[in-house]
């Protein structure tokens, strides 16, 4: 897993680890589990720390962000509206044309294999977009 530099000399990965520890409880455990599933689905994922403290996972573009609120851990997929979701994991931000999110509440567990497939599809979509941009710049 690649790491990008973040604030105050700490790597993004270290900042995400710190956030998980600070959260503790079900939110920390949930964010930690989803982080592990993301890195299992894409071992080349890059962890970033953006927008004043939001964990971001990227590979040729943003895959998803990991926000935490009092009642939910929210994983927002940057291009979620373009992804197939046969397991119907997306349950939030369904009205927009671009993003889709998965809200996970206390006691809920996301299907690991379906989530990993979603991450791999997001990476493939990012790569396809990067390939198109590269062809245009070479012309």
C-alpha positions in Angstrom: 0.0 0.0 0.0 1.5 3.3 -1.0 1.4 6.3 1.3 1.3 10.0 0.6 2.7 12.7 2.9 0.2 14.6 4.9 0.1 17.3 7.6 2.7 17.8 10.3 5.2 15.3 8.9 3.0 12.3 9.5 2.0 10.1 6.6 -1.6 9.9 5.5 -1.6 6.2 6.7 -0.4 7.2 10.1 -3.1 9.9 10.3 -5.8 7.4 9.3 -4.5 5.0 11.9 -4.6 7.7 14.5 -8.2 8.6 13.5 -9.3 5.0 13.9 -7.7 4.9 17.4 -9.3 8.2 18.4 -12.7 7.0 17.3 -12.5 3.7 19.2 -15.8 1.9 19.7 -17.9 0.6 16.8 -17.0 3.5 14.5 -13.3 2.9 14.8 -13.7 -0.8 14.3 -15.9 -0.2 11.3 -13.5 2.2 9.6 -10.6 -0.1 10.3 -12.5 -3.1 8.8 -13.4 -1.1 5.7 -9.8 0.1 5.4 -8.6 -3.5 5.5 -11.1 -4.5 2.8 -10.0 -1.7 0.6 -6.3 -2.7 0.8 -7.2 -6.3 0.3 -9.1 -5.5 -2.8 -6.3 -3.2 -4.1 -2.9 -3.7 -2.5 -1.6 -0.7 -4.6 -4.1 1.7 -3.1 -2.8 5.1 -2.0 -4.0 6.5 1.3 -4.5 10.3 1.4 -5.6 12.8 4.1 -7.6 15.6 2.6 -10.1 18.3 3.3 -9.0 19.0 6.9 -9.0 15.4 8.1 -10.8 13.0 5.7 -9.3 9.6 4.9 -9.2 9.1 1.2 -8.3 5.9 -0.8 -7.1 6.4 -4.3 -5.7 4.6 -7.3 -5.5 6.6 -10.5 -8.0 8.9 -8.9 -10.2 8.8 -5.8 -11.8 5.5 -5.0 -13.7 6.6 -1.9 -13.5 8.7 1.2 -14.2 7.5 4.8 -16.1 10.0 6.9 -17.3 9.3 10.4 -20.4 10.8 12.0 -22.2 10.2 15.3 -24.6 7.6 13.8 -22.7 6.4 10.7 -19.5 5.6 9.1 -19.9 6.8 5.5 -17.9 5.5 2.6 -18.4 7.8 -0.4 -17.4 6.5 -3.8 -16.3 9.4 -6.0 -17.7 7.8 -9.2 -20.2 5.6 -7.5 -23.1 6.4 -9.9 -21.1 4.8 -12.7 -20.4 1.6 -10.8 -22.5 -1.6 -11.0 -23.9 -2.4 -7.5 -25.6 -5.8 -7.8 -25.4 -6.3 -4.0 -27.1 -2.9 -3.5 -24.4 -1.7 -1.0 -25.1 1.9 -1.9 -27.7 3.3 0.5 -26.9 7.0 0.6 -26.3 9.9 -1.8 -28.4 8.1 -4.4 -29.9 11.2 -6.1 -26.7 12.7 -7.5 -25.2 12.0 -10.9 -21.7 11.2 -9.7 -21.2 10.0 -6.1 -22.8 7.2 -4.2 -22.2 6.3 -0.5 -22.5 3.4 1.9 -23.7 4.4 5.3 -22.8 1.8 8.0 -24.6 2.1 11.3 -23.7 0.4 14.6 -24.3 -3.3 14.4 -24.4 -3.4 10.6 -21.8 -5.3 8.5 -21.1 -4.8 4.9 -20.7 -7.9 2.7 -16.9 -8.2 2.3 -16.8 -9.8 -1.2 -19.4 -7.4 -2.6 -17.5 -4.4 -1.2 -14.2 -5.6 -2.6 -15.8 -6.0 -6.0 -17.0 -2.5 -5.8 -13.5 -1.2 -4.9 -12.0 -3.2 -7.8 -14.6 -1.8 -10.2 -13.9 1.8 -9.0 -10.2 1.2 -9.6 -10.9 -0.1 -13.1 -13.1 2.9 -13.9 -10.3 5.2 -12.7 -7.8 3.4 -14.9 -10.1 3.6 -17.9 -10.4 7.3 -17.4 -6.7 7.8 -17.1 -6.1 5.8 -20.3 -8.5 8.0 -22.2 -6.8 11.2 -20.9 -3.4 9.8 -21.9 -4.5 9.1 -25.4 -5.9 12.6 -25.8 -2.6 14.2 -24.6 -0.5 12.2 -27.0 -2.6 13.2 -30.0 
